[in-house]
Amino acid sequence: MPPETTKETQALAEDIVRWLYTATFGVPREPRRLVRIPGVTGRGIMYALERGWIELESYDSISLTEEGRTLILRQVH
């Protein structure tokens, strides 16, 4: 059974997606290195990956997806 997801993990995942959105000006598929993302955690990354908000580009890079972009736009409006 997978570990229980906490609100903190969800918030961290959303922070990662928000950071990617800002760093890429909302453009999907623009990779950014994980070491540059403040507060990044394995659980936060996994949560965002499972929801389709981000994609792994390489072992140390992720990018925003259209789903992640939509998530942030919904939060703003």
N, C-alpha and C positions, 0 to 999 in steps of 0.2 A: 504494500500500500504506500503511495507517495506521501511525503510529509505534508502536514496541513499548511495551507497557505494563510499567512497572516495579513492583516491590513497593512502592516509595515512593509511586507514583501511587495504587495500590490503597489503601495505608494512609491517604493524604490524603483519598481519597474516603470511606473509612469514618469518618474523623474528622469530615468534614463532616456525614455522616448522623447520627453520634452527637451532634454539637452540635445539629442540628435536633431530634433526638429529645428531648434535654434541654430545649431552649428552648421546645418545644411540648408538653411533658409527654406525648410519644408520640402526639399527635393528628395524623393525616394531614391534608393540605391546609390547613395553617395557615402562610401565607407568612411568610418572614423575608427581610430585605434582605441581599444578598451582602456589602455593606460591613461588616456586623456580625459576620460569621463569621471567626474568627481562622484564619490560614493558608490561606485559600481560594485555589485556583489554577484556571486554566482546564482543565488536564488532570484535576484532581480532580473538577471539576464534570462534565466530559464523561464520565468513567468512571462516575460515579454515575448520570448521565442514561441512558447506554447500558444499564445494568443495571436501570433502572427503580426505583432507590432514591429518586430525587427527581424533581420536575417543575419546569419553568420556569413561573412564574406571570406574570412580566413580564420586561422586559429586565434588571431588577436584583433580582428576587426569586425564591426557590425555595421549594418545600415538600416535606415528607416524603410518601412514598407508603406504602401498606400493605406493599409489598415491603421498603422501607427500615425500616419499623417492625419487621417480622419478622426482618430481618437483625440488628438490635440486640438484640432479645429472645433470639434464638438464641445470640448471643455472651455474654449475661448468664447464661443457664442452661446 
